[in-house]
């Protein structure tokens, strides 16, 4: 438009000598108008072409989880864990900075890596005891998962919860899957609440915290079965300062009688689980 205006001004400021000059002026104006129309049409076409791509970004996680480089054992867990649906429920999007707390071998670390994309960042946190568990199985698995910068947006964080080294109010979303029951049953409610308070501190105002765990029956020995009651998890989160924004039945399984150890072959990988989305107030 700048060029178009100056050219017109240039011709207007000059004397008009005869019909030839008038015809040339009209021709040039028509050519420039045609070029301008072509540019506008091109921009509109590009916008129309980009719109489906923007929509598809919201639906590609499931497809990304099928990629050949992803471990077959992880894919075998997907039916019981429904990772794409869980991430959608939690509202974890591209570009976020997230942390996978007590990541173990990193199943959800990789899911989060794919969900936040190249513009996002993922911390995979583990305390030493989790890395050493089962003769170092988690350490080896996580090392293999991240080998050769396979997940470039992931930073491994082999640190205890009380020494994370992460700035307060710097994380968009945190997730811990199938861990809270161990803290609660092994160390008590106060320690579990302290765990949640640390997460509360590192989250940005308005940041989210997703908690997944095995449902427990109040009439059973949940410490022995590696389970916990939903109400216990809610109480911990609320005492840490969180608001319960939503819960989901995505991982519920009515065939789980809540009376078997979570590693029992009859139910392993398909236990009845609660899924909580908590929020740090803005």
Secondary structure by P-SEA (a helix, b strand, c coil): caaaaaaaaaaaacccccaaaaaaaaaaaaaaaaaaaaaaaaaaaaaaaaaaaaaacccaaaaaaacccccaaaaaaccccaaaaaaaaaccccbbbbbbccccccaaaaaaaaaacccbbbbbcccccccccccaaaaaaaaaaacccccccbbbbcccccccccccccccbbbbcccaaaaaaaccaaaaaaaaaaaaaaccccbbbbbbbbbbbcccccccccbbbaaaaaaaaaaacccccccccccccccccccccccccccccccbbbbbbbbccc
